[in-house]
Amino acid sequence: MSEIGVDAVLNESPRGQGEEALENVACGAISGIVGKYIEYPFDTVKVRLQSQPEHFPLQYAGPLDCFKQSLRREGFLGLYRGISAPLVGAAVETSSLFFSYQVTQDILRATVYPPSEVPAPQDLPFSALLLSGAASGAATSLLLTPIELVKCKMQVPLETSATSIRNLGPLNIIASIYRHQGVLGFWNGQLGTLIRETGGSAAWFGSNEGMKALFRRTGNSSATSKDGALPIYQQMTAGAAAGMSYNFIFYPADTIKSRMQTEDVSRLAGGRRTFGTVGKALWKQQGLKGLYRGCGITVARSAPSSAFIFTIFEELKRRWSE
């Protein structure tokens, strides 16, 4: 493709590109916040299951037992403990994912897949969509790790005695992290977030795109609307499949990350532990089962959450364009 052709693609309708970027950010933020309210109690249970110390008897027998103990000790609102940081994180994460996903596709269209080589402006090979998803996840991980660090520490309050717990607010947690680990301490668990987000986002976007393509190929195109959008139930099915794929495949990386981020670093003699050290210790103590502890409830809650995220995002985008 000539240099003029590349410039034409990148510079085409700059006002329209800026508006589309704003759409992705705004619609992604709204859909992410809605999805977070749906999934957060289940996420709290997941983090508490993941963060049980490997050298102590397990505190929770399973997800239901964790729910019961949490409700008994803290009430239902306790399951929403620390949601302020995740709401910000959900808005940042989802808007960044959709924005980066679109930007990567635009770059690929301008370089690797010029318009003359694809049948329509919106079409890219499935491999390119996977690459776009992975790139969006890698970029988002840098923004997400500090937010998830605060979230995880709020979800797993410190036990000060056998009968009492100590709940710290977000500002106290931020101050404690900076005091004990400095600025870089906010990216404790970054490798786990990077692995989860890079691979998980490829699976997230890829599963959604794959399911939508499958619906269109299996004779359901007559059910689509005038603008080519799938029916709501098919959009939600594709989104649900995406959420389950995202969480299951790279779940061990998330487990290791949660353990790293819920450790009380002030009590660690040698400072914070590395991703590999935590992973090896968990594997030695609990094996594969420990790496997937809490996975069932995570996959279950991710189905409705992602279904709403993708559906709300696509419906908001469609209405924005009208």
TORMI-36101 format. One record per residue (C-alpha): y, z, x; residue number from 1. Coordinates in pm, whole numbers, padded with zeros to 5 digits. Layout:
N
+--------+--------+--------+-----+
:      Y :      Z :      X :   n :
+--------+--------+--------+-----+
:      Y :      Z :      X : NUM :
...
+--------+--------+--------+-----+
This chain:
322
+--------+--------+--------+-----+
:      Y :      Z :      X :   n :
+--------+--------+--------+-----+
:  00000 :  00000 :  00000 :   1 :
:  00344 : -00091 :  00139 :   2 :
:  00606 :  00167 :  00228 :   3 :
:  00821 :  00034 : -00056 :   4 :
:  00534 :  00087 : -00298 :   5 :
:  00487 :  00446 : -00189 :   6 :
:  00858 :  00518 : -00220 :   7 :
:  00860 :  00363 : -00565 :   8 :
:  00582 :  00593 : -00684 :   9 :
:  00735 :  00906 : -00535 :  10 :
:  01087 :  00828 : -00652 :  11 :
:  01006 :  00689 : -00993 :  12 :
:  01204 :  00866 : -01264 :  13 :
:  01311 :  01166 : -01053 :  14 :
:  01467 :  01324 : -01360 :  15 :
:  01137 :  01283 : -01545 :  16 :
:  00943 :  01434 : -01252 :  17 :
:  01173 :  01734 : -01245 :  18 :
:  01131 :  01784 : -01618 :  19 :
:  00753 :  01758 : -01585 :  20 :
:  00756 :  02018 : -01308 :  21 :
:  00956 :  02251 : -01533 :  22 :
:  00708 :  02188 : -01815 :  23 :
:  00414 :  02279 : -01593 :  24 :
:  00580 :  02599 : -01473 :  25 :
:  00699 :  02715 : -01817 :  26 :
:  00385 :  02620 : -02009 :  27 :
:  00162 :  02759 : -01736 :  28 :
:  00347 :  03091 : -01734 :  29 :
:  00322 :  03133 : -02111 :  30 :
: -00046 :  03040 : -02128 :  31 :
: -00125 :  03266 : -01832 :  32 :
:  00039 :  03569 : -01995 :  33 :
: -00152 :  03515 : -02321 :  34 :
: -00478 :  03479 : -02131 :  35 :
: -00412 :  03797 : -01932 :  36 :
: -00362 :  04008 : -02246 :  37 :
: -00698 :  03882 : -02375 :  38 :
: -00897 :  03947 : -02060 :  39 :
: -00731 :  04252 : -01902 :  40 :
: -00949 :  04535 : -02041 :  41 :
: -01258 :  04346 : -01924 :  42 :
: -01095 :  04287 : -01585 :  43 :
: -01031 :  04661 : -01548 :  44 :
: -01400 :  04730 : -01610 :  45 :
: -01497 :  04457 : -01363 :  46 :
: -01277 :  04598 : -01085 :  47 :
: -01409 :  04952 : -01142 :  48 :
: -01767 :  04827 : -01124 :  49 :
: -01693 :  04627 : -00809 :  50 :
: -01515 :  04907 : -00628 :  51 :
: -01780 :  05179 : -00653 :  52 :
: -01829 :  05309 : -00296 :  53 :
: -02151 :  05184 : -00140 :  54 :
: -02232 :  05519 :  00021 :  55 :
: -02213 :  05726 : -00299 :  56 :
: -02436 :  05729 : -00611 :  57 :
: -02302 :  05470 : -00855 :  58 :
: -02053 :  05620 : -01099 :  59 :
: -02123 :  05363 : -01372 :  60 :
: -02461 :  05242 : -01493 :  61 :
: -02313 :  04914 : -01616 :  62 :
: -02023 :  04757 : -01808 :  63 :
: -02084 :  04948 : -02133 :  64 :
: -02111 :  05279 : -01949 :  65 :
: -01787 :  05199 : -01764 :  66 :
: -01616 :  05121 : -02095 :  67 :
: -01737 :  05450 : -02246 :  68 :
: -01635 :  05663 : -01949 :  69 :
: -01295 :  05493 : -01924 :  70 :
: -01227 :  05537 : -02296 :  71 :
: -01334 :  05901 : -02282 :  72 :
: -01116 :  05984 : -01981 :  73 :
: -00809 :  05769 : -02041 :  74 :
: -00823 :  05622 : -02393 :  75 :
: -00795 :  05255 : -02484 :  76 :
: -00454 :  05215 : -02319 :  77 :
: -00616 :  05325 : -01994 :  78 :
: -00795 :  04990 : -01989 :  79 :
: -00452 :  04829 : -01972 :  80 :
: -00343 :  05046 : -01680 :  81 :
: -00149 :  04844 : -01426 :  82 :
: -00099 :  04541 : -01650 :  83 :
:  00267 :  04499 : -01548 :  84 :
:  00177 :  04351 : -01209 :  85 :
: -00100 :  04127 : -01352 :  86 :
:  00132 :  03989 : -01619 :  87 :
:  00369 :  03880 : -01345 :  88 :
:  00068 :  03760 : -01148 :  89 :
: -00070 :  03565 : -01444 :  90 :
:  00261 :  03389 : -01496 :  91 :
:  00290 :  03312 : -01124 :  92 :
: -00076 :  03215 : -01081 :  93 :
: -00116 :  02988 : -01382 :  94 :
:  00220 :  02815 : -01345 :  95 :
:  00156 :  02767 : -00973 :  96 :
: -00194 :  02632 : -01037 :  97 :
: -00082 :  02372 : -01291 :  98 :
:  00228 :  02281 : -01087 :  99 :
:  00034 :  02242 : -00760 : 100 :
: -00243 :  02056 : -00938 : 101 :
:  00003 :  01797 : -01066 : 102 :
:  00189 :  01770 : -00734 : 103 :
: -00133 :  01711 : -00541 : 104 :
: -00235 :  01440 : -00787 : 105 :
:  00105 :  01273 : -00747 : 106 :
:  00066 :  01276 : -00369 : 107 :
: -00283 :  01127 : -00393 : 108 :
: -00158 :  00854 : -00627 : 109 :
:  00122 :  00771 : -00384 : 110 :
: -00103 :  00756 : -00077 : 111 :
: -00479 :  00734 : -00127 : 112 :
: -00499 :  00597 : -00483 : 113 :
: -00200 :  00366 : -00544 : 114 :
: -00142 :  00233 : -00898 : 115 :
: -00307 : -00102 : -00818 : 116 :
: -00637 :  00075 : -00748 : 117 :
: -00663 :  00297 : -01057 : 118 :
: -00698 :  00168 : -01413 : 119 :
: -00417 :  00379 : -01560 : 120 :
: -00140 :  00601 : -01418 : 121 :
: -00319 :  00919 : -01529 : 122 :
: -00663 :  00823 : -01399 : 123 :
: -00799 :  00951 : -01068 : 124 :
: -01160 :  00973 : -00942 : 125 :
: -01332 :  01302 : -01019 : 126 :
: -01347 :  01384 : -00647 : 127 :
: -00967 :  01358 : -00631 : 128 :
: -00935 :  01599 : -00924 : 129 :
: -01162 :  01848 : -00744 : 130 :
: -00950 :  01814 : -00430 : 131 :
: -00634 :  01867 : -00634 : 132 :
: -00783 :  02180 : -00788 : 133 :
: -00885 :  02319 : -00448 : 134 :
: -00539 :  02252 : -00302 : 135 :
: -00368 :  02421 : -00597 : 136 :
: -00590 :  02727 : -00557 : 137 :
: -00527 :  02754 : -00183 : 138 :
: -00150 :  02744 : -00235 : 139 :
: -00164 :  02994 : -00520 : 140 :
: -00373 :  03245 : -00323 : 141 :
: -00077 :  03325 : -00097 : 142 :
:  00131 :  03431 : -00397 : 143 :
: -00153 :  03605 : -00576 : 144 :
: -00295 :  03841 : -00311 : 145 :
: -00006 :  04094 : -00307 : 146 :
:  00005 :  04104 : -00687 : 147 :
: -00372 :  04156 : -00717 : 148 :
: -00359 :  04424 : -00448 : 149 :
: -00121 :  04635 : -00658 : 150 :
: -00318 :  04557 : -00975 : 151 :
: -00652 :  04666 : -00827 : 152 :
: -00510 :  04992 : -00691 : 153 :
: -00365 :  05075 : -01034 : 154 :
: -00691 :  04989 : -01211 : 155 :
: -00892 :  05225 : -00990 : 156 :
: -00690 :  05550 : -00974 : 157 :
: -00757 :  05789 : -00687 : 158 :
: -00979 :  06087 : -00760 : 159 :
: -00810 :  06405 : -00639 : 160 :
: -01096 :  06631 : -00746 : 161 :
: -01419 :  06620 : -00941 : 162 :
: -01230 :  06653 : -01270 : 163 :
: -00891 :  06494 : -01213 : 164 :
: -00752 :  06157 : -01114 : 165 :
: -00422 :  06053 : -00965 : 166 :
: -00245 :  05758 : -01123 : 167 :
:  00023 :  05599 : -00909 : 168 :
:  00288 :  05363 : -01043 : 169 :
:  00346 :  05018 : -00892 : 170 :
:  00649 :  05125 : -00686 : 171 :
:  00456 :  05418 : -00535 : 172 :
:  00167 :  05188 : -00451 : 173 :
:  00396 :  04931 : -00291 : 174 :
:  00562 :  05203 : -00082 : 175 :
:  00223 :  05343 :  00024 : 176 :
:  00094 :  05001 :  00130 : 177 :
:  00405 :  04934 :  00337 : 178 :
:  00397 :  05282 :  00493 : 179 :
:  00034 :  05261 :  00604 : 180 :
: -00007 :  04889 :  00676 : 181 :
:  00332 :  04726 :  00700 : 182 :
:  00428 :  04390 :  00546 : 183 :
:  00097 :  04224 :  00634 : 184 :
: -00083 :  04496 :  00438 : 185 :
:  00021 :  04323 :  00117 : 186 :
: -00215 :  04040 :  00209 : 187 :
: -00515 :  04269 :  00254 : 188 :
: -00803 :  04074 :  00099 : 189 :
: -00633 :  03734 :  00149 : 190 :
: -00951 :  03568 :  00279 : 191 :
: -01141 :  03671 : -00033 : 192 :
: -00859 :  03547 : -00257 : 193 :
: -00841 :  03220 : -00063 : 194 :
: -01216 :  03155 : -00095 : 195 :
: -01218 :  03248 : -00463 : 196 :
: -00906 :  03051 : -00554 : 197 :
: -00983 :  02740 : -00347 : 198 :
: -01340 :  02697 : -00465 : 199 :
: -01282 :  02855 : -00803 : 200 :
: -00982 :  02639 : -00888 : 201 :
: -01175 :  02325 : -00795 : 202 :
: -01447 :  02439 : -01035 : 203 :
: -01189 :  02545 : -01296 : 204 :
: -01000 :  02218 : -01315 : 205 :
: -01312 :  02012 : -01243 : 206 :
: -01514 :  02167 : -01525 : 207 :
: -01227 :  02126 : -01770 : 208 :
: -01171 :  01761 : -01675 : 209 :
: -01544 :  01693 : -01672 : 210 :
: -01601 :  01840 : -02017 : 211 :
: -01308 :  01647 : -02163 : 212 :
: -01436 :  01323 : -02010 : 213 :
: -01781 :  01399 : -02154 : 214 :
: -01637 :  01446 : -02503 : 215 :
: -01456 :  01115 : -02477 : 216 :
: -01766 :  00932 : -02355 : 217 :
: -02000 :  01067 : -02622 : 218 :
: -01840 :  00889 : -02913 : 219 :
: -01588 :  01155 : -03014 : 220 :
: -01281 :  00946 : -02934 : 221 :
: -01228 :  00875 : -03304 : 222 :
: -01154 :  01244 : -03348 : 223 :
: -00869 :  01240 : -03098 : 224 :
: -00507 :  01245 : -03210 : 225 :
: -00261 :  00958 : -03179 : 226 :
: -00146 :  01077 : -02835 : 227 :
: -00502 :  01091 : -02702 : 228 :
: -00540 :  01471 : -02721 : 229 :
: -00883 :  01606 : -02803 : 230 :
: -00938 :  01824 : -03110 : 231 :
: -00858 :  02192 : -03056 : 232 :
: -01223 :  02302 : -03063 : 233 :
: -01310 :  02053 : -02788 : 234 :
: -01013 :  02161 : -02578 : 235 :
: -01123 :  02523 : -02612 : 236 :
: -01483 :  02437 : -02528 : 237 :
: -01371 :  02259 : -02212 : 238 :
: -01148 :  02552 : -02120 : 239 :
: -01426 :  02804 : -02180 : 240 :
: -01663 :  02609 : -01954 : 241 :
: -01392 :  02600 : -01687 : 242 :
: -01344 :  02976 : -01698 : 243 :
: -01714 :  03051 : -01664 : 244 :
: -01750 :  02808 : -01373 : 245 :
: -01450 :  02955 : -01193 : 246 :
: -01578 :  03311 : -01209 : 247 :
: -01951 :  03273 : -01148 : 248 :
: -01968 :  03046 : -00844 : 249 :
: -01738 :  03241 : -00611 : 250 :
: -01777 :  03587 : -00762 : 251 :
: -01907 :  03757 : -00440 : 252 :
: -01578 :  03675 : -00262 : 253 :
: -01390 :  03847 : -00545 : 254 :
: -01616 :  04153 : -00523 : 255 :
: -01550 :  04192 : -00150 : 256 :
: -01177 :  04141 : -00208 : 257 :
: -01168 :  04409 : -00481 : 258 :
: -01343 :  04658 : -00251 : 259 :
: -01096 :  04589 :  00027 : 260 :
: -00800 :  04625 : -00205 : 261 :
: -00915 :  04952 : -00368 : 262 :
: -00993 :  05139 : -00046 : 263 :
: -00768 :  05434 :  00028 : 264 :
: -00643 :  05311 :  00365 : 265 :
: -00475 :  05644 :  00438 : 266 :
: -00824 :  05798 :  00470 : 267 :
: -00980 :  05523 :  00683 : 268 :
: -01006 :  05640 :  01044 : 269 :
: -00999 :  05289 :  01189 : 270 :
: -00754 :  05135 :  00943 : 271 :
: -00844 :  04867 :  00694 : 272 :
: -01178 :  04689 :  00720 : 273 :
: -01223 :  04315 :  00750 : 274 :
: -01370 :  04079 :  00491 : 275 :
: -01686 :  04041 :  00698 : 276 :
: -01728 :  04415 :  00757 : 277 :
: -01698 :  04498 :  00388 : 278 :
: -01930 :  04213 :  00291 : 279 :
: -02200 :  04318 :  00540 : 280 :
: -02183 :  04682 :  00431 : 281 :
: -02214 :  04588 :  00065 : 282 :
: -02505 :  04351 :  00132 : 283 :
: -02685 :  04617 :  00336 : 284 :
: -02641 :  04886 :  00070 : 285 :
: -02685 :  04691 : -00256 : 286 :
: -02787 :  04335 : -00169 : 287 :
: -02707 :  04034 : -00388 : 288 :
: -02694 :  04254 : -00697 : 289 :
: -02403 :  04446 : -00549 : 290 :
: -02211 :  04125 : -00479 : 291 :
: -02249 :  04021 : -00842 : 292 :
: -02188 :  04363 : -00997 : 293 :
: -01967 :  04317 : -01304 : 294 :
: -02021 :  03939 : -01304 : 295 :
: -02165 :  03926 : -01656 : 296 :
: -01864 :  04083 : -01823 : 297 :
: -01631 :  03876 : -01608 : 298 :
: -01793 :  03546 : -01705 : 299 :
: -01802 :  03655 : -02070 : 300 :
: -01432 :  03743 : -02087 : 301 :
: -01330 :  03434 : -01889 : 302 :
: -01459 :  03200 : -02161 : 303 :
: -01206 :  03292 : -02433 : 304 :
: -00931 :  03356 : -02179 : 305 :
: -00955 :  03013 : -02014 : 306 :
: -01011 :  02846 : -02350 : 307 :
: -00675 :  02980 : -02468 : 308 :
: -00502 :  02910 : -02135 : 309 :
: -00592 :  02541 : -02127 : 310 :
: -00543 :  02488 : -02500 : 311 :
: -00204 :  02662 : -02513 : 312 :
: -00092 :  02481 : -02199 : 313 :
: -00189 :  02137 : -02329 : 314 :
: -00047 :  02199 : -02678 : 315 :
:  00282 :  02329 : -02536 : 316 :
:  00304 :  02027 : -02305 : 317 :
:  00235 :  01792 : -02594 : 318 :
:  00500 :  01951 : -02815 : 319 :
:  00748 :  01961 : -02525 : 320 :
:  00709 :  01585 : -02484 : 321 :
:  00763 :  01506 : -02854 : 322 :
+--------+--------+--------+-----+
